Structures are given as structure tokens and as C-alpha cells.
Amino acid sequence: MTDETCQWQGWREATERALYGPGGFFLRPEGPAGHFRTSVHASPLFAGAVARLLAEVAEELDTDEVAFVDMGAGRGELVTGVLAALGSLAEGLSVRAYSVERAERPAGLDPRVEWTDRVPEGVRGLLFANEWLDNVPVDVASVDESGTVRYVEVRAADGAERLGRAVEGEDAEWLERWWPLTEPGTRAEIGRARDEAWAAAAGCLAAGRAVAVDYGHVRESRPPFGTLTGFRGGREVAPVPDGSCDVTAHVAMDACASGGGELVLQREALKGLGVSGARPPLALASTDPAAYVRALAGAGEAAELTARGGLGDFLWLTRRVRAGA
């Protein structure tokens, strides 16, 4: 094998190393929040909505002891917000909190939170994965001039690409079912690894709900050239898998849902959990100016979380898990 051949890898292998290998992007001390803004960072209203959802799950399970599993926990921002919000939402509810993340436990995290790199098995409650699936590495495929679908290989040093061997087996079957490619030059991200990761995570619940929230697409609206990109320091950059940036791609959410579950837009999901971008009544400004200012700020944050063309277009995939099912 020549040195040149060693430089080239499939995107899944290269991304795994760049994000989670030695010195990987997501293992850095600043965490994801140092480079991009998720719904969790946009407003505490998001964590409050997840806390209400957790309380709903506890009520469905008819229990006052429930688990909350934060998948891809970053530096614990969501679990911290959920525990804080529960104090006023569900008095008397006992929560066993887990943060599932490959990075080291952050300093100062609530001692009630169990920090782990494995999904806990057999728990009853809510498993919540906010922008986790998009960072499960995937291979990329493209159609060559003769019509053959081939893996796209990448050179980690600079992000240069070339076509490799033909796609066969389970990956080919996945593409045929979920993202068929026919025209030369068209591309797809092969989401089979994400389907399997989601099924495994949700399967660890003994009872409750598993929810995945991500920017994604469905078969009727697949982008013809894929969505692979990079992020660093709050800006979109070229996806170079050298550990210097996030490497991500939108999720084929309908494929993940094929094992069971319901898909809704984030704006619909949050509305059902009490997050509304409606402005407070103007009369409140004269009767209680401070309350009006607080309500106005909350409405602005809610509007960002539910905005069309923005966070409101994220998809929520919910799978209900019943005991013994």
C-alpha cells in the first residue's frame, strides 16, 4: 500500500477520527458551544420544554421516579437546564439524570448527573438526543459518469475528494430504499449508521419515550448533492476532517423513523409544550412594566426556537417505548 493510498479514507472513518479520535474536535475543552449555537444555547425555554416533557413521561409511567438521558450532552447544558426547570414544574419528582458524552466530565456539573460514555440500559423515562444524530459519522456516495454509485473518499489533510469502490451490500440497499441516486454527480450521505445508532439508543429504554431532534430531510425532499459541511467558531466552513472543525450532515429522519416513531416540526412540538412566540398584551406594559419586559424577551426567544427557515424547521422524532414491548 503506497503512502498516497494511505492518505485516502471513506468519510465515515475520517469523520470518526476527526471528531472523536485523539485530539478530536468534540473532545476539546470548549465543547460544541464554543463553535455553534443549538436550541439549548438559544434560550432556557428549550430546557423548560424538555422538563415539561419529562414530567409528562413520568405521569404516563405513573411514577415519581424517572430517568432523564441526555444523548450527546456537550458540556451538560441541557441536563443542567432541565434539572433547574423541574424545581418549579414537578415538585416531588425524583430524577436520575445521565449525560452520555465521549468528552470528559465538565467541572462544576451538578453531582446528581451521572456522566457516562454509554447509554444506560433498562431505565424508565425520557431519552433526549438534541443534535446528536447529525454527528454520527456517515459514508458519502456519488454517481460516476457511467452511472455507478461509488463511495466518496477524502484526504484528511485538506478535504480533497475522489471516488472509490462501488457501493454494495447493506449500504446499497439503504440508498435504494431511502436515497436513490441515478444522475452522474449527484451525492448522498448513507444514513444506515445513524438508523442503527438511534435504534440502539432507543432500545436501551425499558419504558418511556426516546426523542431525537435534528436538522434533517425526508425522501420527498432529499438535496441532490447532499449536505456535508463544516462549522468552526460560529461559521460554516469547508468540511475538512483534520480535527479543526465540526463535520456534519443533515439527517434522513424518515429512515431513522422506520423502526417506529412520529415526526413533527420543532415549532409544532414546542407549541405543544407551552413555548409560544406570541407577544404579551400591551396592557401589561402599564400595569406591570417589569413583567412586560420579561414576557417580551421570552416571546423573542420563543420566536427564535420556532422560526420558519431556522430552528423551528428542525424535526422531532419521538418513539414511545412500552414496558414489555
Secondary structure by P-SEA (a helix, b strand, c coil): ccccccccccaaaaaaaacccccccccccccccccccccccccaaaaaaaaaaaaaaaaaacccbbbbbbcccccaaaaaaaaaaacccccccccbbbbbccccccccccccccccccccccccbbbbbcccccccbbbbbbbcccbbbbbbbbccccbbbbbccccccaaaaaaaccccccccccccccaaaaaaaaaaaaaaccbbbbbbbcccccccccccccccccccccccccccccccbbbbbbbccccccccccccccaaaaaaaacccccccccccccccaaaaaaaaaaaaaaaaaacccccccbbbbbbbbcccc
